[in-house]
Amino acid sequence: MPTFDELNRHGTRCAGEVAMTPNNSFCGVGVAYGASIGGIRMLDGKITDRVEAEALSFNHDHIDIYSASWGPNDDGKTVEGPGRLAQAAILKGIRQGRNGKGAIYVWASGNGGLKDDDCDCDGYTDSVYTFSVSSAAEDGTFPWYGEKCASTLTSTYSTGSNNERMIMTTDIGNGCARDHSGTSASAPMAAGIIALALEANPSLTWRDVQHIAVWTAEPAPLLKNNDGWVKNAAGFYVNSRFGFGMMNALGFVTAAKDWINVPQQRICTTIFPTFTKRSISDTNGAIINFRTDGCEGQVNEINFLEHIQLVLDIAYPIRGHLSIFLVSPQGIRMLDGKITDRVEAEALSFNHDHIDIYSASWGPNDDGKTVEGPGRLAQAAILKGIRQGRNGKGAIYVWASGNGGLKDDDCDCDGYTDSVYTFSVSSAAEDGTFPWYGEKCASTLTSTYSTGSNNERMIMTTDIGNGCARDHSGTSASAPMAAGIIALALEANPSLTWRDVQHIAVWTAEPAPLLKNNDGWVKNAAGFYVNSRFGFGMMNALGFVTAAKDWINVPQQRICTTIFPTFTKRSISDTNGAIINFRTDGCEGQVNEINFLEHIQLVLDIAYPIRGHLSIFLVSPQGTRTQLLKVRREDKSPAGFRHWPFMSVHTWAESPKGLWQLEVDDKSGRTRGISGLINNITLIIYGTTEQPAHYKEPRGYDMHYNEVTDHRRSVDSHLNLWLERAKRMVDDKELQRPERVDYVLRYLDTVNQRRKRSTLQQYTISEFVSR
């Protein structure tokens, strides 16, 4: 223990919280009363980097826990951390202390609350290697002296207002203090709990101790009276005032007993050599987006975060005016900067071991003239998700079909939603019509409700700043609605593959709400209603999830490619189109034979001076005619189509075998004497050799799905109920006649008032009195 003089009061009090002796009728009992204490005297003279280093490395072969209730001035203006020697001392303790398991450095987060201090500016408690502890008052509020920071791990009780009790502990001169307070009292309490845990399991590393704190801290006593709580993407409650919550001594020690050491620490540093300086002022801040791959594929790859350090170099005239926030990438942020193939690939392959459904409401410009799809890296990322995601069952990529309707855009020219591997979703207005922004294409699988005209309601959802948006719209709103339904289905049956999900959509979608107000519906040869505006119909959430529960996985996907080596180029012009007939046997007799279609891709190489003038139809061997491209008035490009894969789901479940017919025309209605060539075609079909189990029964439709029935009673039926009640009152022999008459009068008055708008006759009391 320190020498007994006034300057050592602080250390004596902190030590008492940990190790006060029990059963001596004096003062109180320490949290870890059997612990051995070593006092390090350092606050009674000039504090230098060397003095701190000596204290922090003192006898680290024997000291397991260093409890520090000191640091820079809590004056609200100091930015200071350990010097070079002190940093080296802490690192030495981490690497060599406790026989290589690491010394535990417990640190008080600071008492500068009255000065609006911020412990993010205290490099001791803001260190990766320290266990930062804050305080909570006994009523669960944040004390007046407390400091907020992102480095705080956990909290223990200490003093609050002047009316609340303080911490009792030992004092100098064999005294007993009843006024120990602040985070100076919280840190040694945490140190005592950690000492108990190390006694229960001496093999814990310094990082195990931090993990146990995060795993067992309890936010419950602090949730009610304090804002600022968030639940991070990994499911942990955290708050800059209290860290992950109150230390739970029993939970902490219980967890420690059977704790399995956490894996080796990895450190990944990302620098930005091309970073461009950004200006900030008192009127304009800065938002800077940056990326890391977590050192993916390297020995120091990180998939599960512990600490992050953001090292900043900022020049600003008044440092204290600055506010800094950092947003993690668990929600994949990609539309706020330059979009590259690499950026898309990183988003589409992000954490595919844990993410089941990727919902994408983005794509090429909806300008009616763009023909664009995922690049090489993005394609590879989607294919990786399909093959490896969800433990080989395939990630689900839900994609909005696009909002280019006003520009006569066509989602057949959008290679994201036109992909075999994406679940393409369109929109329907609440009155069952096709919205003004909607795009038609043969790749759309299904639809959900979204906005229609300006008079119709929009989608209500969450908004930034804890807000509630009432104007979410477009297919951007439809895709996440579909993703939610799919999430319910995966919860009901996690064994569904990505293709099962598409099959269930086709099998359960309901066209009924959309048949009346929209043309273009056809019934394909396999008995499925389909439309280039809506796919196979409205998603039926109940039907989708119900079907998912007992779903039998569809047979293995087969892919059959038919090329035409003797294909002769065909000319087209603004006066003469081309009809091309070609055959496929569906790879009959081969391992990849297809008898039941899912997707077809017709890969076309067409040269034409004005691409947007072209219209393309495909007719299946069983007679289903599908439009693969409509005229796009904004598309004046002379680029034509270079090996562009037009994808369709309209022939779902049909047989591919036989004669197909391709129709290509200039449907612009203008004669300019222009011409072009169809240079080549390739047919790629996807499906199964065996019949999927659910095909053994015909596809059924609910032609009353989403039909609204008004079950409300008419005015007259309500009035008849009133009359019946009045008659029963007249017949009630137990009532005296004045009461009976009074009741009847009141009921008949009500009836007659309402009957002024009714076709039924008025009634008078005489009808009843006469009885």
Summary of the structure (lengths in Angstrom):
residues: 771
radius of gyration: 36.6
end to end distance: 104.1
largest distance: 111.6
contacts: 2372
relative contact order: 0.06
helix: 27%
strand: 20%
